[in-house]
Amino acid sequence: MSNIDNNDTDALISSRSSKRSYTLIDLDLNEYKDTSDSHIDIVVLYSNYNLFINQSILNGYLNELDIKKFLGKVAIIKIPGGAFELPVLASKIINKYNPKISLIIGCIVKGDTKHYDFLSQTVTNAISTLSLQKNTPILNGVLTVESDQQAMDRAGKKLNKGSEYANVTLEILEFLKKLWPIKNI
């Protein structure tokens, strides 16, 4: 299993420095922050493992939300560990913040053993199950790739999966508004 480092920053996506159209809340869970009185529209969790890949996906996501002029509240949370820990921590965070939608970002790179197969299937199934249990749309942004290069391509400027996830997020939020126009979905 690989832990991709920052060896090709030109291929990855950086954060835009301009003022964003939405409110960004970086929930550092090591610090207490009371956000209970403010509704969070989107919660994005990303794992610490393969951090540069995950941050590139996150930056692509946030940049696209800004390009599309999203006007809600977005909370981002970096969690310790890797993809395996994402579903259980997502469950706790979704319980706490009750977002309209969530994105889970991670990266699993195939190694020389069957660990990749078991991990990929387990994480994918857990995210799907969690979405049904929480009755909250959860986008699976966990890349399952054959190589470090595939991860860089998908997370970076070449394919920009973060931008794709942002567009799907906005489409789902719009769809939910049409389903329940009276509620503030």
C-alpha angles and dihedrals in degrees: 000000000000133000103202114217131200095279099134111032093164090067094050128080121249128205119267112246097210125101108278126232092229135053111261118204116189103202104205097188090202087071124056113243121172107216095153093110094052121068116232115212100191131023117195119192121189130179128240092228113092085009098174091055092047093047090051090053089047092050091049089050096048093043091053092048087054093047089052090048096238108187104195136093119278122191120196124197127186109207128201118249130022142288095305092063095048101084097050093045090045089055092055094044093048089051091052101044103025097210124190090237138358137207122205115201126194142127131229115189119196115247134182097285137060090257089100092057094049094043095047093049094044094050094045092050092045093052091049092048091046092053091054094044094049094040086226125122108247119188115215104227094165108125115216106196140169096223146011088254092057089051091050091048095049096042095039140062095290097069103359100204089181090066090048091052091050092053092049089048091054092046091052093047090051091047091051090052089055092049094049107021094165096054121069095245 
